[in-house]
Amino acid sequence: MFTKEKLEKYLERCLKTGADYAELFIEKSNNTNYSYIDSKVDDISSVYDYGMGIRIALGNDIVYGAINKLEDEVILNKIDELTKYFNKVVSCEVNLKEEEIPLINEIKIWPKDYDDDKKIKLLSDINSLVRSKDERVKQVDINLSEKESEIIIANSLGKYVKDHRLRLRLYTSITVEENGKKKNMLNTYGGSFGYENFVNFDIHCFVDNLVTLAIKKLNAKPCPGGEMPVVLGDGFCGTIMHEAVGHTLEATSVGIGESIMCGKLGKKVASSKLTLVDDGTIKNAWGSSNIDDEGNITKKNVLIDKGVVTNYLVDYLNERKMHMTSNGCGRRQSYLYAPTSRMSNTFIVNGNDKVEDMIKSIDYGLLVRKMNGGTVKPETGDFNFNGTSCAIIRNGKIEEEVDDAILIGNALDIIKNISMVSDNMTLATGYCGSLSGTIPVTVGEPYIKVDKIIVGGSDV
Protein backbone atom coordinates (compact mmCIF):
# COMPACT_ATOMS: atom_id res chain seq x y z
CA MET A 1 0.00 0.00 0.00
CA PHE A 2 1.07 3.59 -0.54
CA THR A 3 2.42 5.98 2.08
CA LYS A 4 0.92 9.43 2.44
CA GLU A 5 4.23 10.97 1.34
CA LYS A 6 4.28 8.89 -1.85
CA LEU A 7 0.74 9.98 -2.74
CA GLU A 8 1.67 13.62 -2.15
CA LYS A 9 4.54 13.29 -4.64
CA TYR A 10 2.24 11.76 -7.26
CA LEU A 11 -0.27 14.59 -6.84
CA GLU A 12 2.46 17.23 -7.08
CA ARG A 13 3.62 15.57 -10.30
CA CYS A 14 0.05 15.84 -11.63
CA LEU A 15 0.02 19.59 -11.03
CA LYS A 16 3.47 20.42 -12.41
CA THR A 17 2.18 21.58 -15.81
CA GLY A 18 -0.48 23.94 -14.50
CA ALA A 19 -3.49 21.78 -13.67
CA ASP A 20 -5.61 23.10 -10.80
CA TYR A 21 -6.89 19.76 -9.49
CA ALA A 22 -5.63 16.21 -9.26
CA GLU A 23 -7.10 13.08 -7.72
CA LEU A 24 -5.95 9.52 -7.11
CA PHE A 25 -8.43 6.69 -6.60
CA ILE A 26 -6.83 3.41 -5.53
CA GLU A 27 -8.99 0.31 -5.35
CA LYS A 28 -8.31 -3.27 -4.30
CA SER A 29 -11.39 -5.45 -4.75
CA ASN A 30 -12.55 -9.03 -4.75
CA ASN A 31 -15.75 -10.04 -6.54
CA THR A 32 -17.12 -13.50 -5.78
CA ASN A 33 -20.25 -15.04 -7.30
CA TYR A 34 -22.03 -18.23 -6.21
CA SER A 35 -24.34 -19.71 -8.86
CA TYR A 36 -26.92 -22.37 -7.99
CA ILE A 37 -28.81 -23.85 -10.97
CA ASP A 38 -30.77 -27.09 -11.50
CA SER A 39 -30.68 -27.83 -7.76
CA LYS A 40 -26.89 -27.85 -7.54
CA VAL A 41 -23.92 -25.55 -7.35
CA ASP A 42 -23.18 -24.51 -10.91
CA ASP A 43 -20.18 -22.25 -10.36
CA ILE A 44 -18.17 -20.36 -7.76
CA SER A 45 -15.99 -17.69 -9.31
CA SER A 46 -13.82 -14.88 -7.97
CA VAL A 47 -12.19 -11.92 -9.69
CA TYR A 48 -9.47 -9.95 -7.93
CA ASP A 49 -8.60 -6.47 -9.13
CA TYR A 50 -6.14 -3.82 -8.01
CA GLY A 51 -5.62 -0.51 -9.74
CA MET A 52 -5.48 3.27 -9.72
CA GLY A 53 -7.50 5.95 -11.47
CA ILE A 54 -5.81 9.33 -12.04
CA ARG A 55 -7.90 12.42 -12.76
CA ILE A 56 -6.38 15.81 -13.60
CA ALA A 57 -8.27 19.01 -14.37
CA LEU A 58 -7.75 22.62 -15.37
CA GLY A 59 -11.06 24.43 -15.16
CA ASN A 60 -13.51 22.33 -17.14
CA ASP A 61 -10.78 20.53 -19.09
CA ILE A 62 -10.40 17.06 -17.57
CA VAL A 63 -8.20 14.08 -18.40
CA TYR A 64 -8.45 10.62 -16.88
CA GLY A 65 -6.37 7.49 -16.98
CA ALA A 66 -6.33 4.12 -15.22
CA ILE A 67 -3.61 1.56 -14.59
CA ASN A 68 -3.49 -1.87 -12.98
CA LYS A 69 0.27 -2.10 -12.52
CA LEU A 70 0.98 -0.02 -9.45
CA GLU A 71 4.72 0.27 -9.77
CA ASP A 72 6.31 3.67 -9.27
CA GLU A 73 7.64 3.97 -12.81
CA VAL A 74 4.30 2.97 -14.36
CA ILE A 75 2.39 5.50 -12.25
CA LEU A 76 4.77 8.34 -13.06
CA ASN A 77 4.67 7.52 -16.77
CA LYS A 78 0.88 7.57 -16.75
CA ILE A 79 0.88 10.95 -14.95
CA ASP A 80 3.32 12.38 -17.49
CA GLU A 81 1.17 11.04 -20.31
CA LEU A 82 -1.91 12.78 -18.90
CA THR A 83 -0.20 16.09 -18.05
CA LYS A 84 1.02 16.58 -21.61
CA TYR A 85 -2.37 18.15 -22.28
CA PHE A 86 -1.38 21.12 -20.08
CA ASN A 87 1.54 23.37 -21.02
CA LYS A 88 2.61 25.45 -18.04
CA VAL A 89 5.53 24.75 -15.73
CA VAL A 90 4.76 25.37 -12.07
CA SER A 91 5.90 24.16 -8.69
CA CYS A 92 3.43 23.22 -5.98
CA GLU A 93 3.15 21.42 -2.69
CA VAL A 94 0.40 19.04 -1.60
CA ASN A 95 -0.17 18.27 2.06
CA LEU A 96 -2.52 15.39 2.72
CA LYS A 97 -4.41 15.11 5.97
CA GLU A 98 -6.19 11.85 6.71
CA GLU A 99 -9.85 12.35 7.54
CA GLU A 100 -12.09 10.27 9.78
CA ILE A 101 -15.19 9.14 7.93
CA PRO A 102 -18.64 8.36 9.38
CA LEU A 103 -19.55 4.68 9.57
CA ILE A 104 -22.87 4.46 7.73
CA ASN A 105 -22.39 0.85 6.64
CA GLU A 106 -21.27 -1.12 9.66
CA ILE A 107 -20.16 -4.63 8.72
CA LYS A 108 -20.25 -7.31 11.42
CA ILE A 109 -19.58 -10.54 9.47
CA TRP A 110 -17.17 -10.24 6.54
CA PRO A 111 -17.03 -12.91 3.79
CA LYS A 112 -13.89 -14.51 5.27
CA ASP A 113 -15.83 -15.15 8.50
CA TYR A 114 -18.78 -16.87 6.80
CA ASP A 115 -17.66 -20.08 5.12
CA ASP A 116 -18.81 -21.34 1.73
CA ASP A 117 -20.87 -24.17 3.23
CA LYS A 118 -23.17 -21.65 4.92
CA LYS A 119 -23.55 -19.63 1.74
CA ILE A 120 -24.35 -22.70 -0.34
CA LYS A 121 -26.83 -23.93 2.29
CA LEU A 122 -28.70 -20.61 1.97
CA LEU A 123 -29.00 -21.12 -1.79
CA SER A 124 -30.00 -24.75 -1.38
CA ASP A 125 -32.69 -23.85 1.17
CA ILE A 126 -34.16 -21.21 -1.15
CA ASN A 127 -34.14 -23.65 -4.07
CA SER A 128 -35.91 -26.36 -2.05
CA LEU A 129 -38.48 -23.97 -0.67
CA VAL A 130 -39.31 -22.51 -4.09
CA ARG A 131 -39.78 -25.97 -5.61
CA SER A 132 -41.94 -27.12 -2.70
CA LYS A 133 -44.39 -24.26 -3.20
CA ASP A 134 -45.84 -25.39 -6.51
CA GLU A 135 -45.28 -28.25 -8.93
CA ARG A 136 -45.44 -25.78 -11.82
CA VAL A 137 -42.04 -24.40 -10.84
CA LYS A 138 -39.70 -25.83 -13.48
CA GLN A 139 -36.52 -23.78 -13.20
CA VAL A 140 -34.80 -22.00 -10.32
CA ASP A 141 -31.67 -19.90 -10.85
CA ILE A 142 -30.04 -18.36 -7.78
CA ASN A 143 -26.99 -16.12 -7.54
CA LEU A 144 -25.25 -14.72 -4.49
CA SER A 145 -22.72 -12.00 -5.23
CA GLU A 146 -20.29 -10.31 -2.89
CA LYS A 147 -17.96 -7.41 -3.62
CA GLU A 148 -15.41 -6.39 -1.01
CA SER A 149 -13.28 -3.34 -1.71
CA GLU A 150 -10.56 -1.35 -0.01
CA ILE A 151 -10.44 2.24 -1.24
CA ILE A 152 -7.96 5.11 -0.90
CA ILE A 153 -8.82 8.56 -2.25
CA ALA A 154 -6.32 11.42 -2.23
CA ASN A 155 -6.57 14.77 -4.00
CA SER A 156 -4.67 18.00 -4.38
CA LEU A 157 -7.02 19.80 -1.99
CA GLY A 158 -5.45 17.77 0.81
CA LYS A 159 -8.21 15.17 1.11
CA TYR A 160 -6.97 11.72 2.15
CA VAL A 161 -9.56 9.10 3.07
CA LYS A 162 -9.80 5.33 3.26
CA ASP A 163 -12.84 3.09 3.12
CA HIS A 164 -13.52 -0.64 3.42
CA ARG A 165 -16.70 -1.66 1.59
CA LEU A 166 -18.85 -4.73 1.22
CA ARG A 167 -21.97 -5.31 -0.84
CA LEU A 168 -23.97 -8.55 -0.88
CA ARG A 169 -26.85 -9.36 -3.22
CA LEU A 170 -29.12 -12.35 -3.59
CA TYR A 171 -30.78 -12.73 -7.00
CA THR A 172 -33.38 -15.43 -7.66
CA SER A 173 -35.17 -16.07 -10.95
CA ILE A 174 -37.80 -18.76 -11.49
CA THR A 175 -39.67 -20.18 -14.46
CA VAL A 176 -43.15 -21.65 -14.06
CA GLU A 177 -44.93 -23.68 -16.73
CA GLU A 178 -48.46 -24.93 -17.34
CA ASN A 179 -49.96 -26.35 -20.54
CA GLY A 180 -46.93 -25.27 -22.52
CA LYS A 181 -47.10 -21.68 -21.26
CA LYS A 182 -43.97 -20.41 -19.49
CA LYS A 183 -43.57 -17.32 -17.33
CA ASN A 184 -40.63 -15.84 -15.43
CA MET A 185 -40.32 -13.81 -12.24
CA LEU A 186 -37.40 -12.62 -10.16
CA ASN A 187 -36.73 -11.26 -6.70
CA THR A 188 -33.65 -9.68 -5.14
CA TYR A 189 -32.32 -8.84 -1.71
CA GLY A 190 -29.13 -6.97 -1.00
CA GLY A 191 -27.34 -4.20 0.78
CA SER A 192 -24.09 -2.69 1.98
CA PHE A 193 -24.01 -5.09 4.88
CA GLY A 194 -22.30 -8.26 6.02
CA TYR A 195 -23.51 -11.84 6.35
CA GLU A 196 -25.14 -10.97 9.67
CA ASN A 197 -28.15 -9.96 7.53
CA PHE A 198 -28.48 -13.52 6.24
CA VAL A 199 -28.32 -15.23 9.63
CA ASN A 200 -32.04 -14.63 10.27
CA PHE A 201 -33.07 -13.89 6.70
CA ASP A 202 -36.78 -14.63 6.13
CA ILE A 203 -36.57 -16.86 3.08
CA HIS A 204 -40.27 -17.75 3.38
CA CYS A 205 -41.36 -14.17 2.74
CA PHE A 206 -38.78 -13.83 -0.04
CA VAL A 207 -39.96 -17.02 -1.75
CA ASP A 208 -43.71 -16.56 -1.22
CA ASN A 209 -43.70 -13.24 -3.04
CA LEU A 210 -41.66 -14.67 -5.90
CA VAL A 211 -43.77 -17.79 -6.50
CA THR A 212 -47.13 -16.08 -6.00
CA LEU A 213 -46.47 -13.45 -8.65
CA ALA A 214 -45.04 -16.00 -11.08
CA ILE A 215 -48.12 -18.27 -10.81
CA LYS A 216 -50.43 -15.29 -11.32
CA LYS A 217 -48.78 -14.68 -14.69
CA LEU A 218 -49.74 -18.14 -15.95
CA ASN A 219 -53.38 -17.05 -16.07
CA ALA A 220 -52.68 -13.65 -17.62
CA LYS A 221 -54.75 -12.41 -20.54
CA PRO A 222 -53.53 -9.99 -23.23
CA CYS A 223 -53.02 -6.51 -21.81
CA PRO A 224 -55.23 -3.82 -23.33
CA GLY A 225 -53.64 -0.62 -24.59
CA GLY A 226 -54.55 3.03 -24.43
CA GLU A 227 -54.38 5.95 -22.04
CA MET A 228 -55.63 5.08 -18.57
CA PRO A 229 -55.04 5.61 -14.85
CA VAL A 230 -52.30 3.36 -13.46
CA VAL A 231 -51.49 2.30 -9.91
CA LEU A 232 -47.77 1.62 -9.59
CA GLY A 233 -46.60 -0.76 -6.85
CA ASP A 234 -43.96 -0.26 -4.22
CA GLY A 235 -40.27 -1.19 -4.32
CA PHE A 236 -38.90 -1.76 -7.80
CA CYS A 237 -41.69 0.24 -9.46
CA GLY A 238 -39.62 3.15 -8.16
CA THR A 239 -37.48 2.50 -11.25
CA ILE A 240 -39.81 4.81 -13.13
CA MET A 241 -38.84 7.73 -10.86
CA HIS A 242 -35.16 6.78 -10.95
CA GLU A 243 -35.08 6.69 -14.74
CA ALA A 244 -37.65 9.26 -15.78
CA VAL A 245 -36.93 11.88 -13.09
CA GLY A 246 -33.71 11.06 -11.22
CA HIS A 247 -31.47 11.08 -14.29
CA THR A 248 -32.86 14.45 -15.36
CA LEU A 249 -31.67 15.91 -12.03
CA GLU A 250 -28.05 14.73 -12.30
CA ALA A 251 -25.32 17.23 -13.15
CA THR A 252 -24.27 14.78 -15.85
CA SER A 253 -27.14 16.11 -17.97
CA VAL A 254 -28.08 19.37 -16.21
CA GLY A 255 -24.49 20.69 -16.26
CA ILE A 256 -24.32 20.54 -20.06
CA GLY A 257 -27.86 21.86 -20.63
CA GLU A 258 -29.28 18.54 -21.81
CA SER A 259 -32.04 17.96 -19.28
CA ILE A 260 -35.69 18.91 -19.07
CA MET A 261 -34.91 20.05 -15.50
CA CYS A 262 -32.44 22.74 -16.56
CA GLY A 263 -33.49 26.05 -15.06
CA LYS A 264 -36.20 24.42 -12.95
CA LEU A 265 -34.58 24.96 -9.53
CA GLY A 266 -37.16 26.52 -7.21
CA LYS A 267 -39.99 25.91 -9.66
CA LYS A 268 -43.03 23.68 -9.26
CA VAL A 269 -42.86 20.88 -11.81
CA ALA A 270 -44.89 18.13 -10.18
CA SER A 271 -47.91 17.30 -8.08
CA SER A 272 -47.77 18.51 -4.49
CA LYS A 273 -48.06 14.82 -3.56
CA LEU A 274 -44.52 14.15 -4.83
CA THR A 275 -41.43 14.45 -2.65
CA LEU A 276 -38.41 12.74 -4.20
CA VAL A 277 -35.24 12.05 -2.21
CA ASP A 278 -31.82 10.65 -3.00
CA ASP A 279 -30.21 9.50 0.24
CA GLY A 280 -26.77 7.91 0.33
CA THR A 281 -26.83 7.79 4.13
CA ILE A 282 -29.46 5.06 4.68
CA LYS A 283 -27.77 2.58 6.99
CA ASN A 284 -26.58 -0.52 5.13
CA ALA A 285 -28.74 0.15 2.05
CA TRP A 286 -27.58 -1.26 -1.29
CA GLY A 287 -26.77 2.17 -2.74
CA SER A 288 -25.28 3.66 0.45
CA SER A 289 -21.61 4.44 1.03
CA ASN A 290 -19.63 5.84 3.94
CA ILE A 291 -18.13 8.27 1.43
CA ASP A 292 -18.70 8.83 -2.27
CA ASP A 293 -16.05 8.02 -4.86
CA GLU A 294 -14.56 11.51 -4.66
CA GLY A 295 -13.96 11.07 -0.93
CA ASN A 296 -16.84 13.29 0.19
CA ILE A 297 -19.35 12.36 2.88
CA THR A 298 -22.60 11.11 1.35
CA LYS A 299 -25.75 13.11 2.01
CA LYS A 300 -29.51 13.04 2.02
CA ASN A 301 -30.56 15.24 -0.89
CA VAL A 302 -34.19 16.28 -1.28
CA LEU A 303 -34.54 16.72 -5.04
CA ILE A 304 -38.23 17.56 -5.30
CA ASP A 305 -40.19 18.80 -2.28
CA LYS A 306 -43.99 18.77 -2.63
CA GLY A 307 -43.65 19.24 -6.37
CA VAL A 308 -40.90 21.90 -6.29
CA VAL A 309 -37.37 21.21 -7.57
CA THR A 310 -35.08 21.92 -4.62
CA ASN A 311 -31.74 20.40 -5.61
CA TYR A 312 -29.65 18.70 -8.26
CA LEU A 313 -27.13 15.91 -7.79
CA VAL A 314 -23.75 17.62 -8.22
CA ASP A 315 -20.30 16.02 -8.12
CA TYR A 316 -17.12 17.98 -7.40
CA LEU A 317 -16.01 18.86 -10.93
CA ASN A 318 -19.53 19.55 -12.22
CA GLU A 319 -19.95 22.14 -9.47
CA ARG A 320 -17.61 24.31 -11.55
CA LYS A 321 -20.04 24.29 -14.46
CA MET A 322 -23.16 24.69 -12.34
CA HIS A 323 -21.82 27.07 -9.66
CA MET A 324 -23.36 24.83 -7.01
CA THR A 325 -21.78 22.96 -4.11
CA SER A 326 -21.19 19.25 -4.63
CA ASN A 327 -23.39 17.08 -2.44
CA GLY A 328 -21.72 13.70 -2.02
CA CYS A 329 -22.93 11.99 -5.18
CA GLY A 330 -19.71 11.42 -7.14
CA ARG A 331 -19.78 7.70 -8.00
CA ARG A 332 -18.02 5.25 -10.30
CA GLN A 333 -18.04 1.54 -11.08
CA SER A 334 -14.33 1.12 -10.33
CA TYR A 335 -10.93 2.77 -10.74
CA LEU A 336 -11.34 2.29 -14.50
CA TYR A 337 -13.93 5.10 -14.59
CA ALA A 338 -13.84 8.77 -13.71
CA PRO A 339 -16.62 9.64 -11.23
CA THR A 340 -19.61 11.81 -12.04
CA SER A 341 -22.94 12.70 -10.45
CA ARG A 342 -25.01 9.56 -9.82
CA MET A 343 -27.96 8.46 -7.71
CA SER A 344 -27.62 6.21 -4.66
CA ASN A 345 -30.94 5.38 -2.92
CA THR A 346 -33.70 7.25 -4.73
CA PHE A 347 -37.30 7.07 -3.56
CA ILE A 348 -40.66 8.78 -3.23
CA VAL A 349 -41.44 9.75 0.36
CA ASN A 350 -44.53 8.21 1.98
CA GLY A 351 -47.87 9.97 1.63
CA ASN A 352 -51.12 9.53 3.54
CA ASP A 353 -53.29 7.72 0.99
CA LYS A 354 -54.31 4.07 1.19
CA VAL A 355 -53.81 1.50 -1.56
CA GLU A 356 -57.41 0.30 -1.29
CA ASP A 357 -58.64 3.85 -1.84
CA MET A 358 -56.51 4.12 -4.98
CA ILE A 359 -58.08 0.97 -6.38
CA LYS A 360 -61.62 2.06 -5.45
CA SER A 361 -61.11 5.41 -7.20
CA ILE A 362 -60.57 3.80 -10.63
CA ASP A 363 -63.40 2.71 -12.95
CA TYR A 364 -61.01 1.21 -15.48
CA GLY A 365 -57.24 1.15 -15.31
CA LEU A 366 -54.11 -0.90 -14.66
CA LEU A 367 -52.28 -2.15 -11.58
CA VAL A 368 -48.52 -2.65 -12.06
CA ARG A 369 -46.93 -4.50 -9.15
CA LYS A 370 -43.43 -4.94 -10.56
CA MET A 371 -41.14 -3.52 -13.25
CA ASN A 372 -37.95 -4.77 -14.79
CA GLY A 373 -36.42 -1.59 -16.16
CA GLY A 374 -36.81 0.94 -18.90
CA THR A 375 -35.20 3.85 -20.71
CA VAL A 376 -35.46 7.66 -20.69
CA LYS A 377 -34.02 10.55 -22.68
CA PRO A 378 -33.01 13.21 -20.10
CA GLU A 379 -33.09 15.97 -22.72
CA THR A 380 -36.78 15.34 -23.50
CA GLY A 381 -38.04 13.28 -20.55
CA ASP A 382 -39.61 10.71 -22.86
CA PHE A 383 -39.61 7.22 -21.36
CA ASN A 384 -40.84 3.66 -21.68
CA PHE A 385 -40.95 1.00 -18.97
CA ASN A 386 -41.88 -2.63 -18.78
CA GLY A 387 -44.42 -3.70 -16.16
CA THR A 388 -44.04 -7.42 -15.39
CA SER A 389 -46.87 -8.21 -12.94
CA CYS A 390 -50.06 -6.49 -13.99
CA ALA A 391 -53.81 -6.69 -13.47
CA ILE A 392 -56.84 -4.81 -14.71
CA ILE A 393 -58.71 -2.56 -12.28
CA ARG A 394 -62.43 -2.50 -13.07
CA ASN A 395 -65.15 -0.73 -11.10
CA GLY A 396 -62.83 -0.20 -8.15
CA LYS A 397 -61.68 -3.81 -7.91
CA ILE A 398 -58.59 -5.77 -8.99
CA GLU A 399 -59.78 -8.16 -11.68
CA GLU A 400 -57.98 -10.35 -14.23
CA GLU A 401 -54.21 -10.70 -14.54
CA VAL A 402 -52.76 -9.42 -17.82
CA ASP A 403 -49.49 -9.87 -19.68
CA ASP A 404 -46.54 -7.50 -19.41
CA ALA A 405 -47.35 -3.89 -20.26
CA ILE A 406 -45.22 -1.13 -21.72
CA LEU A 407 -45.72 2.23 -20.01
CA ILE A 408 -45.03 5.16 -22.32
CA GLY A 409 -44.93 8.84 -21.48
CA ASN A 410 -43.01 11.94 -20.49
CA ALA A 411 -41.38 12.57 -17.10
CA LEU A 412 -42.91 16.03 -16.63
CA ASP A 413 -46.36 14.70 -17.48
CA ILE A 414 -46.24 11.72 -15.14
CA ILE A 415 -45.06 13.67 -12.10
CA LYS A 416 -47.83 16.24 -12.63
CA ASN A 417 -50.41 13.45 -12.79
CA ILE A 418 -49.57 11.77 -9.47
CA SER A 419 -52.81 12.14 -7.50
CA MET A 420 -52.33 9.68 -4.63
CA VAL A 421 -49.30 8.43 -2.66
CA SER A 422 -49.64 5.64 -0.10
CA ASP A 423 -47.79 5.07 3.17
CA ASN A 424 -46.01 1.74 2.43
CA MET A 425 -42.69 2.74 0.85
CA THR A 426 -40.20 -0.09 0.29
CA LEU A 427 -36.77 -0.21 -1.37
CA ALA A 428 -35.42 -2.57 -4.03
CA THR A 429 -31.93 -3.25 -5.33
CA GLY A 430 -30.69 -2.76 -8.86
CA TYR A 431 -27.92 -1.47 -11.09
CA CYS A 432 -27.65 1.71 -13.13
CA GLY A 433 -25.43 2.33 -16.13
CA SER A 434 -24.14 5.78 -17.11
CA LEU A 435 -20.94 7.66 -17.92
CA SER A 436 -19.06 6.38 -14.87
CA GLY A 437 -19.99 2.75 -15.44
CA THR A 438 -22.53 0.42 -13.83
CA ILE A 439 -23.13 1.04 -10.14
CA PRO A 440 -25.41 -0.41 -7.43
CA VAL A 441 -28.48 1.73 -6.78
CA THR A 442 -31.62 1.42 -4.71
CA VAL A 443 -35.00 2.49 -6.04
CA GLY A 444 -38.17 2.78 -4.04
CA GLU A 445 -41.63 4.17 -3.60
CA PRO A 446 -44.91 3.51 -1.88
CA TYR A 447 -47.88 2.64 -4.10
CA ILE A 448 -48.79 5.67 -6.20
CA LYS A 449 -51.69 6.51 -8.49
CA VAL A 450 -50.96 8.25 -11.77
CA ASP A 451 -54.12 9.61 -13.36
CA LYS A 452 -53.05 8.87 -16.91
CA ILE A 453 -50.26 6.96 -18.64
CA ILE A 454 -50.22 5.53 -22.15
CA VAL A 455 -50.20 1.74 -21.89
CA GLY A 456 -48.76 -0.13 -24.84
CA GLY A 457 -50.55 -3.41 -24.24
CA SER A 458 -50.12 -6.84 -25.75
CA ASP A 459 -53.33 -6.59 -27.75
CA VAL A 460 -52.25 -3.55 -29.81
N, C-alpha and C positions, 0 to 999 in steps of 0.2 A: 504494500500500500504506500501511498505517497505522503511525504512529510508536508507540513504547512509551508515550510521554506521553499520546497521544490515547486509547489503549486504557485507560490508568489512569483518565482522566476519565470514560469511558463506564461503567466498572465502579463508580466512586464514585457516579455518577448512579443506577445500579441499586440501590445500597444505601441511598439517602437516605431511604427510607420504612420502614427497619427490617428489611429482608431480611438474612439471615446468610450468604448465598452468592450469587455471581453469576459467570456464565461467558459468554465470547464464543467462538464457533466460526466462523472465517472460511475460506471455501473457494472456490478458483478451480479449475475443472476443465474438461477437454476429453475428451469421449467420442467415439471414432471406431469405426465398424463397417464391415467389408468383407464383402460378401455375394457368394458365388460359387454360382450355380445354373444348371443346364442347360448346363454346360461353358463358362460365360462369366461375366464380372463382371456381377452384377445391380444392385448399388448400393454406393456409398461415401457414408456420411453421417457428419456430425460435429455434436455439440451442445456448445456452450460455455455454461458456467454460472458465475456469480459471486455469492456471497451470504453472509449472516451469520445465524447462529442465536444467540439470546439466551435464556439460562436463568437464572431468579431463584428463590431458595428461601428459605423461613423454616421451619425444622424440616422436616416432611414435606409442607408446602404448597409446590407448585412451579408456576410458570408458564413458558410457553415461547412464543417468537415468532420468525418468520423473515422476512427481507427480502432483496430482490435489487436494491435501489437503495441503494448504499452512500454516500449523501451525508450530511453531518453532521446536517442538519435531520431527515432521514428516520430516522436511527438514534436520535436523541434523542427524537423523537416516539414511536417504537416502545417505547423504554425507559419513557417516561412512561405509555404505555398499559398496559404490563405491571405497573408499580409501583403502579398505582391499587388493586391488590388488597391492598396493605399500608398501614397507616394511621399509622405513627409518623413522626416527623421527627428524623433523626439526622445527624450529620456523621461522616465517616470518611475514611480515607486508604488508598489502595492503592498498594503499591510492587511493581512487576513486576521479576522477575529472570530473564533469559533462561537457559534450561537447555540443556546439551548433551544430545543424545539418542543412544543406541546405534544403530549402523547394522546392523540385522538384514537388511534388504533392500537389498543393494548393487546398483545399476543401472549397467551398463557401456555399453549402447547404448540411448539414448532414441529414441522414435518419430521425432523430427526428423532423427536420424542414420541412419535406415533407410528408404530411399525406397519409394514405393508400388510400383514395379516389382518389388522384391524380395518384398514382401508378397504381391502378386498371383501371382508365380511360385510361391510356396509353396502357395497355394491351387490353382493350376493343376496342380502336380505331384501333389498329393494326389488331386485329381479324376481325373487320368489313371491313376494307380496303382490306385485303387479300381476303376475301370471295366475295367482290364486283368486283374483278378484272376478275374472270373467274368462270363460273358455274361448271367447272371440279374440283375445289378445294373442297375436301370432308372432310378434317381433318386439324385443326390448333391447334398446341400445343405451348404455349408461357410460358416462365419462366423468371422471373426477380429475380436475386440473388444479395444480398448485404452482404458484410462481413466487419464489422468494428472492428478494433483491437487496443488495447493499449499495447505497447511493452516497456519493460525495458531490456536493455542488460548491464551486468557488467562483467568485467573479471579481472584477476589478473595482467594485464599490466596497470591497472588504468583506463581503458575505462569505461565510465558510460554515457549511452545515452538513450533517450526516444523517442518514435515515436507514432504518432496517425495515423492510416491507414484506408482507405476506398477503397473498390473495388466494382464496380457495373457492372453487365453483363446482357444483354438482349439476350435471346436465343429463336429463333422461328423456328419450324419445320412444314412443311406442306406436305400433301399427296394429289396428284391429281389423278383422275381416268377417264379413257375413254375406253369403250368397254371391260370392265373387266381387263384392264391393269392399274396397280397402280405404281406410282413413287413418291419418296420422295426428298425433298430438304430442306436445313436449311440455316439460316443466323444468324450472331451474331453481337453484338455491345457492347463494354465495355471498361472500363478503370479505372485507379486509380484517379477517379474524383468524384464529388458530383452530386446531382440531378440537378445542374445548367445546366449540359450537356443534360438533357432531356427536359428542358423548351422549346427549339426551335429545338428539334430533328426532322430531316426530315424523317418522317415515309414513305412518298411516295417513296423516293429513296430506302429506306430499303426494302419496300414491292415489288416494281417493279422488282428489281433484283431477289428477291426470287421467285416470281411467274413466271417470264419470263423463268428462267432456268428450273424450274420444268415442265412447259408445253412443253419445247423443248424435254425433256426426253420421253414424251409420244410417240413421233414419231421416237424414236431411233431404229436403226437397230443393228444387232450383230456387235460387234467390232472385226475387223480383228487383227490377231496377227503377230508377227515377229519383226525384228529389223528395226527401221525407225527413221527419224528425228521427234522430238516432240517439239511443242511450249507450254511452261508452262505458265499459266496465273499469274496474280498478286495476292497479298494478301495471302490467305491460301495455295496457291501452294508453298509458301515459306516453308511449312512443310518439303518438300524434303531436303532443305538445313539445316533446324533445325535438322532433324533426321539423315540424311546421312553424314553430315559434322560437324554440331555443337557439337553433342555428342562425336565425335572423338577428339575434341579439349578441352574437359573438363578434369581437373586434376583427376576426378573420374576414368577415364580410362587411361589417359596418365601417371599419377603418379605411376601406378602399372604396366606399360609396356604392357597394353592390348588395344592399339589403333594403327590404321594404321598411325596416325600422330606422333607417337613417333619418336624423332630424326629428325623431319622435319622442325624445327624452322630455318628460314632463307633460306629455300629451295623452289624452284618453284614447285608447285604440281598441279596447275590449269591453265586454260586459263587466259591470261592477261586481259580478259574482266571481270573477277570475283574479286570483292572486297566485303568481307563478314564482317559485323560488329555486335557486340553484345553491345547494348547501354542501360544501366539501368537508364540513365538520361533524357530520352525523357519525356517531361512534360506531366504528367497525362496519360501516356500510360499504358496499362493493365499490362505489366510486369515490370513497373518502381517502384522504391522505393526511399524514401529519404535516407535510409541507407539499407545495406544488413542485413542479419540475424545473422551476427557476429558483427554488430555495425559499420561497415566500410562504408565510403561514396561510393555510386555506381559510376561507371565510364563508359565511352565510350571506348570499347576495339575493335580495329581493329584486326581481327583474320587472315584474308587473304587480302593482299593488292596487287592488280593486279597479282594475281596468286601465290604470295609468302606468306608462313606462317609467320606471324609476332608476334603472341602471342597465349598463351593458357589461358583458364579461370582457375584461381588458387585461391582457398580459403585459409584461414589463416593456417590451419594445414597441408594442402597438399603442402604448400610452403616449408615445411621442407624436404619433399621427393624430390621435384623438384628443390630446390635451386633457386626459383624464388619468386618475391614479389607478394603477394596476390593483386588482383585487383577488389575488391568489388563485388564478385559474390557468396559469401557464402549464400545459401538460404535453406529454409526448409518449409515444409507444416505447421507445428505448433510446439509447445513446446514438442510434443511427439517424434520429430525427431531431430537427430543431423544434423547440416548443412553440406553441401559439395558444391563443385563447380557446379553451374547450370547456364543455360542461362536465360536471361531476355527478351529483345526485340532483336531478331536476324533477320537480313535482308541483302539482296543483294543491294548494292548501285546502284543508277541509272546509266545507260549508255547513249549512244547517238543514238542508233538504234531506228527505228520505227516499231511498230507492223505490219503495212501493208507490210513493206519490208520483215519482217520475213516470213509472209504468202506467199508472191510472190516468195520467194527463194526456196520454197518446191514443188517438183513435186508430191510427194506422202508422206503423213505423218499424224500426229495426233495433234489436238489442245486439250489441257486439260485446262479447265477454272477453275475448282475447284478440291480440294482433301479433303478426310476426314480421313487422317492419314495413318500410315504405321509403319514399323519396320526396325531396322538396327542392325547389329552386329558391335560394334566399333572396335573389334579386327581384323575384316576382311574388313569392309566397305560394306559388301553385304546388299542390301536393297530390300524391295518391298513396293509399295505405291498404293493406290486406287484412281484413277481419277473418279470423279462423274459427270462431265458435259463435254462431249467430242464430237468432230466432226472430220470428215475426212478432210484433206487438199489435194486437187487434182488440179494439174496444176496451183498452185498459188492462189487457191480460197478455201474458207471455204464451204464445201459441206454438205453432210448428217450428221445428228446427229447419234451418236452410243452409245451403252450401256457402262456401267462402264468398265474401263480398269485397269489392273494391270501393273504397271511399275516396271520392274525388272532390277537390275544392281548393279554396284559397285561405291562407293562414289568417289574414285580416277578417275575412268573412266568418270563419268558424269561431274565432274568439269573441266576435260581436254577438254571435247567436247562441252562446252558452246561457241558458235560462235557469238551470238548476245545478247545484253542486252538493253532493251528499257528504256524510261525515265518516266515511269508512276508508280513508286513504291507505293504500299499501304500496310498497316498493317492489320493483322487479329488476333483475340483473340483465345486462346486455353489453354489447360492444358498439362503438361508434368509430367510423372511419372518416378522416379528414386530412388536412395538410400535414399534421404531425403524427400520422400513422393511426393505427387502430388501438383504442384505449378502452378500459372497462368503465362503463357508466351505469348509473341507476336511473330508471324512469319510474314515475309513479303518479297516481291520481286517485281520488275517490271516484265513485260513479258520477258521471256528469250527463246532463241532457243538452244536446245541441238541436236547436229548433229545425234546422234544415241542412242536410248534406246531400250531395248527389251520390247515389248508390249505383255503381256499375255492377249489376247482378249477373247471375249465371244464366238468366233467361233472355238476355238482350244481346 
